[in-house]
Amino acid sequence: MSNRSWIGKLIVLLCFGVVMGSPAQAQVDLNGAWDFTVQLPALGCTWTGPATFMQTGGTLAGSGNLPLTMMGGCGAIPVLAGTVAGTVTGQMVAFSFTGPGGVVSFDGSSDPGAQNLSGTWMIPGTAFAGTWSATRQMVVPTLPEWGMIAMLSALLASGLYFLRRRRISLA
């Protein structure tokens, strides 16, 4: 057997193994803080607010607090708040808020980059149903107080060093 045919068979075998071993759809990571908008178009109501997801494998947990921001005819549901429990399968998500007002069920999907979610919601046993969307909150890196002091000190020290070096070279 020549080296070429051996190498060709090895490449075909490796490609087959990669294709067979790769998952059909990778599961998205929904950990973190999200900005939610929940709408009930029939009554002109909108709830907006933050929710936090903690994902372990395909299990979703967390909490949320979405106050009513556009009243319409929804005075009976002033806030969607409580704990979150649900599942994540690939890019599909199903969860519920359980709080003082009862259970609100959400079904939807994520974009491939897991930056946006959207879908439908309903309150079981009622006619309340609508659409929802969520956007991942951006994490802005910040420097703590002592980090700023250290950075300022390093900048001041380097400035003084170069000023002193310049005076010595001019003399």
For each residue, the residues with C-beta under 8 A, 3 or more apart:
1: 5 6
2: 5 6
3: 6 7
4: 7 8
5: 1 2 8 9
6: 1 2 3 9 10
7: 3 4 10 11
8: 4 5 11 12
9: 5 6 12 13
10: 6 7 13 14
11: 7 8 14 15
12: 8 9 15 16
13: 9 10 16 17
14: 10 11 17 18
15: 11 12 18 19
16: 12 13 19 20
17: 13 14 20 21
18: 14 15 21 22
19: 15 16 22
20: 16 17
21: 17 18
22: 18 19
23: 26
24: 90
25: 90 91
26: 23 90
27: 58 88 89 90
28: 88 90 91 110 112 114
29: 55 114
30: 34 53 55 60 88 93 110 114 117
31: 53 54 55
32: 52 53 136 137 139
33: 50 51 52 136 137
34: 30 50 51 52 53 117 134 135 136 137
35: 48 49 50 134 135 137
36: 47 48 49 50 51 64 66 132 133 134
37: 46 47 48 132 133 134
38: 46 47 48 66 80 121 130 131 132
39: 45 46 47 130 131 132
40: 43 44 45 46 72 74 128 129 130
41: 44 130 131
42: 130
43: 40 72 73 74
44: 40 41 70 72 73
45: 39 40 68 70 71 72 73 74 77
46: 37 38 39 40 68 69 70 72
47: 36 37 38 39 66 67 68 69 77 79 80
48: 35 36 37 38 66 67 69
49: 35 36 64 65 66 67 80
50: 33 34 35 36 64 65 66 137
51: 33 34 36 62 63 64 65 66 84 134
52: 32 33 34 62 63 64
53: 30 31 32 34 60 61 62 84
54: 31 60 61 62
55: 29 30 31 59 60 61 88
56: 59 61
57:
58: 27 87 88 89
59: 55 56 86 87 88
60: 30 53 54 55 84 85 86 87 88 93 95
61: 53 54 55 56 83 84 85
62: 51 52 53 54 83 84
63: 51 52 82 83 84
64: 36 49 50 51 52 80 81 82 84 97
65: 49 50 51 79 81
66: 36 38 47 48 49 50 51 79 80 81
67: 47 48 49 78 79 81
68: 45 46 47 71 74 75 77 78 79
69: 46 47 48
70: 44 45 46
71: 45 68 74 75
72: 40 43 44 45 46
73: 43 44 45
74: 40 43 45 68 71 77
75: 68 71 78
76:
77: 45 47 68 74 80 101 128
78: 67 68 75
79: 47 65 66 67 68 99 101
80: 38 47 49 64 66 77 97 99 101 104
81: 64 65 66 67 97 99 100 101
82: 63 64 97 98 99 100 101
83: 61 62 63 97 98 99
84: 51 53 60 61 62 63 64 95 96 97
85: 60 61 95 96 98
86: 59 60 93 94 95 96 106
87: 58 59 60 93 94 95
88: 27 28 30 55 58 59 60 92 93
89: 27 58 92 93
90: 24 25 26 27 28
91: 25 28 109 110 111 112
92: 88 89 107 108 109 110
93: 30 60 86 87 88 89 106 107 108 109 110 117 119
94: 86 87 105 106 107 108
95: 60 84 85 86 87 105 106
96: 84 85 86 103 104 105 106
97: 64 80 81 82 83 84 103 104 106
98: 82 83 85 102 103
99: 79 80 81 82 83 102
100: 81 82
101: 77 79 80 81 82 104
102: 98 99 123
103: 96 97 98 123 124
104: 80 96 97 101 121 122 123
105: 94 95 96 121 122 123 124
106: 86 93 94 95 96 97 119 120 121 132
107: 92 93 94 119 120 121
108: 92 93 94 117 118 119 120 132
109: 91 92 93 117 118 119
110: 28 30 91 92 93 114 116 117
111: 91 114 115 116 117
112: 28 91
113:
114: 28 29 30 110 111 136
115: 111 135 136
116: 110 111 133 134 135 136
117: 30 34 93 108 109 110 111 132 133 134 135
118: 108 109 131 132 133 134
119: 93 106 107 108 109 131 132
120: 106 107 108 129 130 131 132
121: 38 104 105 106 107 129 130 131 132
122: 104 105 126 128 129 130
123: 102 103 104 105 126 128 129
124: 103 105
125:
126: 122 123
127:
128: 40 77 122 123
129: 40 120 121 122 123
130: 38 39 40 41 42 120 121 122
131: 38 39 41 118 119 120 121
132: 36 37 38 39 106 108 117 118 119 120 121
133: 36 37 116 117 118
134: 34 35 36 37 51 116 117 118
135: 34 35 115 116 117
136: 32 33 34 114 115 116
137: 32 33 34 35 50
138:
139: 32
140:
141:
142:
143: 147 148 151
144: 147 148
145: 148 149
146: 149 150
147: 143 144 150 151
148: 143 144 145 151 152
149: 145 146 152 153
150: 146 147 153 154
151: 143 147 148 154 155
152: 148 149 155 156
153: 149 150 156 157
154: 150 151 157 158
155: 151 152 158 159
156: 152 153 159 160
157: 153 154 160 161
158: 154 155 161 162
159: 155 156 162 163
160: 156 157 163 164
161: 157 158 164 165
162: 158 159 165 166
163: 159 160 166 167
164: 160 161 167 168
165: 161 162 168 169
166: 162 163 169 170
167: 163 164 170 171
168: 164 165 171
169: 165 166
170: 166 167
171: 167 168
